[in-house]
């Protein structure tokens, strides 16, 4: 059983996840920063490193597998030991072991285990949706010139108190006239009142409304009589324009198995749930089960949340 999906899920909420008998994955937090040489802004990031000395069983990974898969603790521990044993055999043969969205392992020429993290993976939840961007400084802009230019100007002269009082004596009467004239005249009053409490006025309004509605219906009937029906035979056939298919296809992976029989078993379970699953070849000789495909990433993420309720550990992978 491939346990990398459980590792990714735990790394989002924990700073250290240990694979018993193999090593521990540690999340290293880096705050948001600016590269002044390139003018690039980087969001907060939590990248993964590996420590092979942290190989004791702290119960975190095994407990999550036991609770999610619905098996007892001993069976979950046996699955982890089987997974670790398979990894060690591949590394001893000189093969490269890849953990999707985490990193890759390989033994160097001295037989030491080396880990290369995935630089594009960010396990910091507060940075979801944030990407780095570049903002270049303005060329030829010198703030010192702006300060010198303003310093060389003459100070603004304040208006005298006598001029201010004279302007107020002229403006205030004009404003009073502009306010008083509309209030005492019908200049700005509407010609028709929207509502009234008089029942006779209401009845007249309803009568006029019904008369207008009848006139509209008569005009519509005349127009429909003058319109000639279009013959079905003379109708121009509709031309169907093919729509370009998006090259990016995202698969919702519900499981990854070393045994093909186990993959087929999950395919049958998905068919009973109404899906159209397929088996995709994964890295390291594993068989991945795809429950469905989506043409865009947003739809795939929404579908993943609903499918994960019945098939925990589901993740999104781009189909190559």
C-alpha positions, 0 to 999 in steps of 0.5 A: 500500500502506498502511504504517501497520500497520508504523509502529504495530509499529515505534513499540512498540519504537523511539523514532523511526520515519522515513517517508522523504520525509515526516517522523519519528514520535517517542515521548515518554515520560512517567512515572506521575504523580498529578493531586492536584487530581482525585485521578487516577493515570496510568500511564506513557505514550509518546505520539507527536509528529511532526517533518517535518524528519526525512525522510531514509531511515534504513532502518528502515521500508523494511527492515521492509517488505522483510523482512515482505512478502518483497520486495527493498529497492528495491521496498519503497522504491518502495512507501513513495515511492508512499504518501508521494506519495499523502499529499501530494496529499491534503494539497494538496487540503485533505483530512485524512489519518488514521493509525489509532491514531497521529494525523491530518495536515492543512494549515492556512490558511497551508499548514503541516503540522499533526499531531494525535496520538491521545491514547488510544494508548499505545505504552509496552509496560510499561503494557499493560493499565494505565488511569488511575483516581481515588482521592478523599481521605477527607472530614472526616478530620484526622490531627491530631485522631487524634494529639491524642486518643492523646497525651491518654490515660494511658500503659499500665501494664506488669504487674509481674514478680510478676504475670507469674510467678504467671500462668505458674505457673498456666498451664504446669501446665494446658497440660502436662495438656492435652497429656499426657491425649490421648497416654495415652488413646484419646480422640482416636484414630480408631475405624477404621485407614485402612491396615494391614500385616496381610493378613487385615485387608486381605482383610476390608476388601475383602470388606466393600467388595465387599458394600457395592458389591453392595448399592448396585447392587441398590438402583439396580436396584430404583429403575430398575424402579420409575421409569416411562419418560417418553413422548416424545410427552408431553415438553414442547418445549424453548423456545429463548431468543434470546441477545443479540448483543454490539454490539461486533464486532472485525475482524482486518484483514490488509491495507489497499490503495489498489487494490481489485484488490489487496484482492480478491487478498488475499481469495482468498488468505484463502479458500484458507487457510479464512477467510471474509474481507470487504472493508471501506471504510477512511479516505482511500479505502483498502480493508481486508481483514478475515479474520474477526470476533470478539465480544470483544477478548480473543479477537480479540487471541489470533486476531491472534497466530496469523494474523499468522504468515502475514499480518504486520502484522495488527491489530484494529479495531472494526467500526462 
